[in-house]
């Protein structure tokens, strides 16, 4: 039952609190200010006192439609219950003159400096990517140039390996045939020399590739570090613009009255 009442109360509209409504409350409260032994009159007095405390004592900007209706009903009941009463009956349409539906201002969302800084950085990255996409046919990207260089480098390495293998194979066969006077030993010596040469070429290729990869990793770490620094700078500027920075000890000391001033003469 209480849940139903709460839901019903929240369904009422709120209206701006005007002088008309305020004067009506004060007028009814003035009439009912005298003490009375009548139970009904005492109830009316308590109801109007509650409304007066709620809206005139405590400064407020709006009043619910339920309470406006309550003010009108109290004024009608007072005219019936209290004798020799000349109080004007306040109808709802009279009380609502000059009042409009009260729309509370939207609460300002609490800003998270870190999330806002990251959002700004992502917007910047998106703009940079869009710009790079528009000019990619005019200015080739550095990665694309490196990729072409890598492909040509790999082809040249493959050709070098083949040349090294067949050169050492032929040279080894010639030397083996001269040294051992046997075509079989010459072939074995040539294959060994060719395999050794290929192993050396592959080893040099691995060294160069690992060096290139280490350079790329270093560049990526530098980019990530620069982005992190950019986020921190943006976060600091956001905190500063919204007054979220903690007060420094120097600024605290300026306004602190608990510190003694020592004058050296």
N, C-alpha and C positions, 0 to 999 in steps of 0.2 A: 504493500500500500504506500509506503514511504517513497519507493522508487517511482511509482506513478505520479505522486505529488511533485517530486523533484523534476521529473520530465515535463510536467504540465507547467511548472513555474518557469522553466527555461524557455518554453515555447512563446512566452509573451514578448512583444516588441518593446524596445526601449526608445524613449523620446527625450529630447533635450529639455533640461530643467529651466523653465522660464520664470520671470517675475510674477506672471499670472498665477502659476501653480504655487509659488512661494507665498504670495499674498493670500491665496485661498487657505493654505494650511495655517498661516498666522491668524487669519480671521476666525477660523473655526476654533483654534486653540484658545483664543482670547475669550470667546463665548463660553467655552467649557472650562475656563480657568477656576471658576467658583466650585467649592466643594458641594457634593451632593450625596444624599443617602440612598438615592435610587440606584438599584443594581445595574439597570440598563444604562443609565446616564454615566455611571462610573466606568462601565465597559467602553462607552464611546470616548470618554476622556482619555483612557489608557491607549486606545487605538490611535487617536489623533496625536497624543504625546509621542508615541512610538514613531509615527511618520515625521513629526517635527524634528525629533532627534536625529532621525536617519537622513533627512534632506536639508534642513535649514541649519542645524548645529554643525553637522559635518558638511563641508563644502563639496558639492558633487556636480557633475556636468549632465547627468541623465537620470531619468526616472522611469520605472517600468510601467507598462500599461495597466498591470494589475493594481499598482498603488494609485494610479490616477483614478481608476474605477473605484477603489476603496475610498478615496477622498470624496468623490461624488456621492457614494452611498452614505458616508458618515454625515455629510451636510443634509442629506434628505432625512435621515433618522433623527438628527438633532432637532429639526423643525417639527417633528412629530412628538418627541419625548420631552423636550425642555419647554416649559410654559413661558409665555411672554418673550418668545425668541423672534427676533426680526432678522436673523441671519439669512442671507441670500443662498438659495440652493445652487450649488455649482454642478452644472451638467458637464458631461464628458466633452462635448463639442466646444464648450466655453473654455474648459481647462486646456484643451489642445490648441487654442488659437496662438499662433506665433511659434509653436513648437514643431519640430520636424523629427523624423526618425533618426535616432542616434546610431551612427556607424562608428564603432571604435577604431582607432588607427591601427594599422597593421604593425605588429611588433617587428622591430628591426632585427633581422637574423644575425646571430652571433658569428662573426667572421673567424675562420681558422687561418692564421697567417701562413702556415706551412702549406696547407691545401691550396690557398689562393696563389701563393708563389709558384707552386707546381703547375697550376692551371695556366698562369700567365706564360710560363716557360713552354708548356705544350702548345699554346696558341702561337708562340713565336716559332717553334719548330715546324708546326703545320704550315705557317706562312712561308718559311724558308723552303720547305719541300715543294710547295705549290709553285714558288718562283723557279726552283730548279727544274721542275717538270716543264714549265713554259719555255725555258731557255736551253733545254737539253739538246735540241737540234742545232743550236748555235755554238754553245760552249760545251764540249764533252766533259763529262765528270772525270775527276782524277782516278776514281776506281775503275772506270771503263778503260782509261788509258793504261793503267797498270795491268788490267786483265788482258789487253791485247799484247802488251809487252811480255806477260807471263806465258801466253800461248806461243808466241814466237820464240821465247826462250826455251820452252819445253821442246819444241820442234828441233831447234838447233842442238839441244842437248842429246836428243835421240839420234840425230845425224852424227854427232860427235862420237857417241857410243858405238854406232855401227862402223864408222871409219876407224876408230881405235881398235875395235875387235878384229876387223879384217886385216888391218895393217900389221898388228902384232901377230895374227895368225900366219900371215904370209912370211913375215920376218922370222918367226919362230920355226916354221917349217924349213926355211932355208938354212938357218943356223943349226937346227937339229940334224938336218941331213948332212951338213958339212962336218959336224962334230962327231956324230955317231954312224955315219955312212949307212943310214937306214931311213927309208921313207916313213915307216911306222913310228919310229922314235921322233922323227922330225914333225909328224902330224901331232903327236902327243905334246911335244915341246911347244908347238905353235898354239894348240888349244889352251895349254896352261897359261902361255903369255897373253892370249886374247882374253881369257877369263879374268886374269889379274888386272888387265887394263880396264875391262868393263867394271870390275869391282871398285877401282880407283875413281872412275868417272861417276859412278853411282854415289860413292861416298862424298865426293865434292858437291854433287847435286843436292844431297841431303843437307850438307852444311849450309849451302846457299839458301835452300828453302827454309830451313829452321831460322836462319838469320832474318829472312824476310818476314816470317811469321812473328818472330819476336818484335820486329819493328812495328808491325801492324798492331800487335797487342799493346805495345807501349803507346802508340798513337790513340788507340781506343781508351786506354786508361787516362790519358791526358784529356780526352774529350769528356769522359765521365766526370773527371775531377773539375773541369771547367764548368760543366753543367751544375754540379753540386755547389760550387762557389756562387754561381749565378742565382741558384735557388735561395741560398743563404742571404745574399744581398737583397733580393726581392723581398724575402721574409722580413728582413730588418727594416726596409723602407715601409712595408705595410704596417708593421707594428708601430713605427714612428708616426705614420700619418694618422693612425687610429688611437694613438695615445696608450698603447699596450706595453710600452717599454717600462721596466722597473725603474723606480727613481734611484738615481745615483747617490752615493753617500755625501757628495758635495752639496747636491741640491737639498738633501734632508737636513744638512747642517745649517743651511741658510735660514730655514724657517723654524728651526727647533728652538724653543724657548728654554729648554732645560740645560743648555750649555752656558757656562760662564764665560764672559768676555774678559780677557786678561790684557790690560794695557801696560806696555812697557814704557817707562819714562826714561 
